[in-house]
């Protein structure tokens, strides 16, 4: 009986495929590696004429495996392109570097066959096709496609790893602490280890010790970073980010802000919002005036007309703009130290206290009060995004939202009136910056 089409060991590969690759069709642990991605991708056009062909594999090749022969040829006449193949650092990436630039405006085919004799136990790949660019002078230079934490990120974890993702494989010998450097706000070099993951074209810079909270850092990538052809970056790449502010310790005396809506530095706030400041104790409402509490436009310093409403049951001040705020605009809430508690204690900050936020752009959905973290082990950092279900409400949604908010407010007031829960002074819940 012909069982070549069968999969005796149920590993997802037919007996014939495993025989051709060189793995055991009767051993589920003996599985050929698979090609997980290719560069260029199938059908890609405008490919640079000096392109390096790359295959990513589902697992590292065994030590001792030899790079396979790539079959690259012109589709029109079958002319084979010569070059050299290599297994890259990590042994999960295989590359082919043509000996000379490819022809312009030309369709090429490429494929790779398994080579059991050299331990290249990989399922057959291709043929796939791509078309080269019309520009014969274009040179493929490595460039940073993405950086995390990105430019101007705030609230970045002090334990964050700085990662860069690249346009093509890099020469691992050019990836080091001499080409990737992190500086603190005094331009001191931050000691760090630099590692390269060729499978993802990613370089990680890991500080040896945690960065300082509330400080700005600059990352510089020098032009000495090369691709596999020896071409270096066209220009250095640099950007800055800021670590999360240190937690503020509640004072021994005097009132302080325990929470805010929106949170500090939030960047996707609805223009139709009420700013809320919750205090640690009962406040003297006569000091919560427009002279002591102001909502201003961050870019012009112009005061925004607003109504101030103090809820003595919740110890909360609501700042209600008389008109929707301007989209994609920075705003600051500034509270003077003249604000006092009902007991007569001064607001604990020395100088004015500030809350910063920015309204959403016209094309974005309405954001909530919190955003997801981008980098770092504690989930902090990055620019927050829209939470699930965000977007402009439909015609019938507004009445429902208002009704729900009203019900929640009534229930919240009733519960707090029945059970007065004091704020724990030792809990570092006050997360707002004073500047």
C-alpha positions in Angstrom: 0.0 0.0 0.0 1.2 3.5 -0.9 1.3 5.4 2.4 3.4 8.3 1.2 0.5 10.7 1.6 -0.2 9.6 5.2 1.1 11.1 8.4 2.0 8.1 10.6 3.3 10.2 13.5 0.6 12.8 13.3 3.1 15.7 13.3 1.4 17.6 10.4 3.8 16.4 7.7 3.2 13.6 5.3 5.5 10.6 5.2 6.8 11.6 1.8 7.5 15.2 2.9 9.5 13.9 5.9 11.4 11.4 3.8 12.4 14.2 1.4 13.4 16.5 4.2 15.3 13.9 6.1 13.2 13.6 9.3 11.7 10.4 10.6 8.0 10.0 9.4 7.4 7.6 12.4 8.7 9.9 15.1 6.5 12.8 16.2 9.5 14.5 17.8 11.4 14.5 14.4 9.8 17.4 12.6 11.1 19.5 9.8 11.5 23.2 10.5 9.1 25.4 8.6 9.6 28.7 6.8 7.7 31.3 8.9 8.4 34.4 6.8 10.3 35.5 3.8 11.8 38.8 2.6 10.9 39.8 0.1 7.4 38.5 0.5 5.5 36.7 -2.2 4.6 39.1 -5.0 6.4 42.1 -3.6 7.3 44.8 -6.1 9.7 47.7 -6.1 12.3 45.6 -4.4 15.8 47.2 -4.2 18.2 45.8 -6.7 20.7 45.1 -3.9 18.2 43.2 -1.8 19.3 40.5 0.6 16.9 37.5 0.5 16.0 36.2 4.0 14.0 33.2 5.3 12.9 33.0 9.0 12.5 29.5 10.4 10.2 28.0 13.0 13.1 26.9 15.2 16.9 27.2 15.2 18.9 25.0 13.0 21.1 22.4 14.7 24.7 23.2 15.3 26.7 21.9 12.3 24.0 22.6 9.8 25.2 24.2 6.6 23.4 27.0 4.8 21.4 25.8 1.8 21.8 26.7 -1.8 19.2 29.3 -2.8 17.8 29.0 -6.3 17.3 32.6 -7.6 16.6 33.1 -11.3 15.1 35.5 -13.7 11.5 34.5 -14.6 11.9 35.5 -18.3 14.8 33.3 -19.3 15.7 31.2 -16.2 19.1 32.9 -15.8 20.4 31.8 -12.4 21.8 34.5 -10.0 24.9 33.5 -8.1 25.6 34.5 -4.5 26.4 33.3 -1.1 24.1 32.0 1.6 24.6 32.1 5.3 23.0 31.1 8.6 22.8 34.2 10.8 23.3 34.6 14.5 20.8 32.6 16.5 20.6 30.0 13.7 16.9 30.8 13.0 17.5 33.0 10.0 19.0 32.1 6.6 20.1 34.8 4.1 21.2 34.9 0.5 23.4 37.7 -0.7 23.6 38.0 -4.6 27.1 38.5 -6.0 25.9 41.6 -7.9 22.9 43.9 -8.0 19.8 42.5 -9.7 18.4 43.8 -12.9 15.9 46.7 -12.7 12.2 46.2 -13.5 12.7 42.4 -13.6 10.6 39.5 -12.1 12.6 36.9 -10.2 11.8 33.5 -8.8 13.4 32.0 -5.8 13.1 28.7 -3.8 15.0 26.7 -1.3 15.1 22.9 -1.1 15.9 20.8 2.0 19.4 19.4 2.3 19.4 16.4 4.7 23.1 15.7 4.1 24.0 19.1 5.6 21.4 19.0 8.4 19.2 21.6 6.7 16.0 19.8 7.7 13.6 22.5 6.5 10.3 21.9 4.5 10.6 23.0 0.9 10.1 26.7 0.2 8.8 28.3 -2.9 9.0 29.1 -5.7 8.0 32.6 -4.9 8.3 35.7 -7.2 9.1 39.4 -6.7 9.8 42.3 -9.0 12.8 44.7 -8.6 12.7 48.5 -8.6 13.1 50.7 -11.6 15.9 52.6 -9.7 19.3 51.0 -10.5 21.1 53.4 -8.1 19.0 52.7 -5.0 21.0 51.3 -2.2 19.4 49.4 0.6 20.5 51.0 3.9 19.4 49.8 7.3 16.9 52.0 9.1 15.0 52.0 12.3 11.3 51.2 11.6 10.1 51.5 15.2 11.5 52.3 18.6 10.1 51.4 22.0 9.8 53.4 24.2 9.2 55.8 21.3 10.0 59.5 20.8 8.6 61.7 23.5 7.1 58.9 25.5 6.3 59.7 29.1 5.6 57.6 32.1 8.1 55.0 30.9 9.0 52.3 33.4 12.4 52.8 35.1 13.1 49.1 34.3 12.3 49.5 30.5 14.3 47.8 27.8 15.0 50.1 24.9 14.2 48.2 21.6 14.6 49.1 18.0 13.1 47.2 15.1 15.0 47.4 11.8 14.2 47.3 8.1 16.5 44.4 7.3 19.0 42.0 8.9 22.0 43.7 10.5 25.7 42.7 10.7 25.8 41.5 14.3 29.4 42.5 14.6 28.3 46.2 14.2 25.7 45.9 17.0 27.4 46.9 20.3 27.5 49.5 23.1 29.6 51.7 20.8 26.8 52.0 18.3 23.8 51.9 20.7 24.0 54.4 23.6 21.6 55.7 26.2 22.3 59.0 27.9 20.8 60.5 31.0 19.7 64.2 31.3 23.3 65.1 32.3 24.6 63.4 29.1 26.2 60.6 31.1 26.3 57.2 29.4 23.9 54.8 31.0 25.7 51.4 31.4 23.8 48.8 29.4 24.0 45.5 27.6 23.2 45.4 23.9 21.8 42.3 22.3 20.6 41.5 18.8 17.7 39.2 17.8 18.2 38.6 14.0 14.8 36.7 13.7 12.9 39.9 14.5 15.6 42.4 13.3 15.5 43.7 16.8 18.2 45.3 19.0 17.6 45.5 22.8 19.5 47.9 25.0 19.0 46.8 28.7 20.3 49.2 31.4 22.4 47.5 34.0 20.5 49.2 36.7 17.1 50.8 36.9 16.8 54.3 35.4 16.0 57.2 37.6 12.4 58.1 38.0 11.1 61.3 36.5 14.1 61.9 34.3 14.6 62.4 30.6 16.8 60.0 28.6 18.2 60.1 25.1 19.0 57.2 22.9 21.5 57.5 20.1 22.1 54.9 17.3 25.3 55.6 15.4 25.8 55.3 11.7 28.3 52.4 12.2 25.4 49.9 12.2 25.7 47.9 8.9 23.5 45.5 7.0 24.8 42.2 5.5 26.2 44.0 2.5 28.2 46.4 4.6 26.0 49.4 3.9 25.7 51.6 7.0 22.9 53.8 8.1 22.4 57.0 6.2 22.3 59.1 9.4 22.3 58.6 13.1 19.0 58.0 14.8 18.2 59.6 18.1 15.2 60.2 20.3 14.2 60.9 23.9 11.7 59.7 26.5 10.9 60.3 30.1 10.6 57.9 32.9 7.5 57.8 35.2 7.5 60.4 38.0 8.4 59.1 41.5 5.3 58.5 43.8 4.6 61.5 45.9 4.5 60.9 49.7 1.3 62.3 51.3 2.1 65.1 53.7 1.9 64.9 57.5 -0.5 67.8 57.6 -2.8 69.6 55.1 -5.0 68.5 52.3 -3.8 66.9 49.1 -5.3 65.6 45.8 -5.8 61.8 45.9 -7.1 61.3 42.4 -8.1 63.2 39.2 -10.1 62.8 36.1 -8.5 62.7 33.6 -5.3 61.3 34.8 -2.2 63.4 34.5 -0.6 63.7 31.0 -3.5 61.8 29.4 -3.5 62.6 25.6 -6.9 61.4 24.3 -9.4 63.3 26.4 -12.9 64.1 25.1 -13.4 67.9 24.6 -16.8 67.5 26.4 -15.6 66.6 29.8 -15.8 67.6 33.4 -12.4 67.8 35.2 -12.6 66.2 38.7 -10.2 66.7 41.6 -10.8 64.5 44.7 -9.2 65.7 47.9 -7.9 63.9 51.0 -10.3 65.7 53.4 -13.1 68.2 53.5 -12.2 71.5 51.8 -13.1 75.1 52.5 -15.4 75.8 49.5 -14.8 79.6 49.9 -11.2 79.0 48.8 -12.2 77.0 45.7 -12.7 80.0 43.5 -11.8 80.9 40.0 -8.9 83.0 41.4 -7.4 79.9 43.0 -8.4 77.1 40.6 -8.0 77.8 36.9 -8.4 75.8 33.6 -6.0 77.3 31.1 -4.9 76.6 27.5 -1.4 75.1 27.7 -0.2 76.8 24.5 -1.5 80.3 25.1 -2.1 80.5 28.8 -5.6 81.8 28.2 -8.1 81.0 31.0 -11.1 78.8 29.9 -14.4 80.0 31.3 -15.7 77.2 33.7 -18.1 76.6 36.6 -16.6 75.3 39.8 -18.8 72.9 41.8 -17.6 71.4 45.1 -19.3 68.2 46.4 -18.7 68.2 50.2 -19.9 64.6 50.5 -17.2 63.3 48.1 -14.6 66.0 48.8 -14.5 66.5 45.1 -14.2 69.6 43.0 -15.8 69.5 39.5 -14.5 72.0 36.9 -17.2 72.3 34.2 -16.2 74.2 31.0 -18.9 76.5 29.7 -18.3 75.2 26.2 -16.6 72.1 24.7 -12.8 72.3 24.7 -10.8 72.7 21.5 -9.8 69.4 19.9 -6.1 68.3 19.8 -5.1 71.0 22.4 -3.1 70.9 25.6 -4.8 72.1 28.8 -3.6 72.7 32.4 -5.5 72.8 35.6 -3.7 75.0 38.1 -4.5 75.1 41.8 -3.1 77.8 44.0 -1.5 77.1 47.4 -4.2 79.5 48.8 -6.7 76.6 48.7 -7.5 75.5 52.3 -9.1 72.6 54.0 -12.3 73.0 56.1 -10.0 72.8 59.1 -8.0 75.7 57.9 -4.9 73.9 56.8 -3.1 75.2 53.6 -2.9 73.1 50.5 0.3 71.1 51.1 2.1 71.9 47.8 4.7 74.7 47.9 3.6 76.8 44.9 0.9 76.0 42.3 -0.2 72.4 41.6 -0.8 71.4 38.0 -2.7 68.7 36.1 -1.9 68.4 32.4 -3.9 66.7 29.7 -4.6 67.0 25.9 -7.8 66.7 24.0 -8.3 64.1 21.3 -7.8 64.9 17.6 -10.9 65.2 15.4 -10.3 61.8 13.7 -10.0 59.8 17.0 -12.8 58.2 19.0 -13.6 59.5 22.4 -11.0 58.2 24.9 -11.5 57.1 28.5 -9.6 58.1 31.6 -6.8 55.5 31.4 -4.5 54.2 28.6 -2.6 51.0 28.1 1.1 50.8 28.8 3.6 50.3 26.0 6.9 49.3 27.6 8.3 48.1 30.9 7.5 45.3 33.2 4.9 47.2 35.3 2.7 48.2 32.3 3.5 51.9 32.6 4.7 54.1 29.8 3.9 55.0 26.3 1.1 57.0 24.7 -2.3 55.7 25.9 -4.7 54.5 23.3 -8.5 54.3 23.0 -10.1 51.8 25.4 -12.4 49.1 23.9 -15.8 50.5 22.9 -14.4 54.0 22.4 -15.8 56.2 19.7 -18.5 58.9 19.3 -21.9 57.8 20.7 -24.8 57.5 18.4 -28.0 59.6 18.5 -29.7 57.4 21.1 -26.7 56.9 23.4 -26.5 60.3 25.1 -29.7 60.0 27.1 -28.8 56.5 28.3 -25.3 57.7 29.4 -26.7 60.7 31.3 -29.3 58.5 33.0 -26.7 55.9 34.1 -24.3 58.6 35.4 -27.2 60.1 37.4 -28.1 56.8 38.9 -24.4 56.0 39.8 -24.0 59.4 41.4 -27.1 58.9 43.6 -26.0 55.5 44.7 -22.5 56.7 45.3 -23.7 59.6 47.5 -26.1 57.4 49.5 -23.4 54.8 50.2 -20.8 57.4 51.3 -23.4 59.2 53.5 -24.2 55.9 55.3 -20.6 54.7 55.6 -17.9 57.4 55.9 -14.6 55.7 54.8 -11.5 57.8 55.7 -8.7 58.1 53.2 -5.6 56.2 54.3 -2.8 58.8 54.6 0.0 56.3 54.2 -1.2 54.9 50.8 0.8 56.5 48.0 -2.3 57.0 45.9 -1.5 60.6 45.1 0.0 60.2 41.6 -0.2 63.7 40.2 2.9 65.8 39.4 3.1 69.2 41.0 4.8 70.7 37.9 
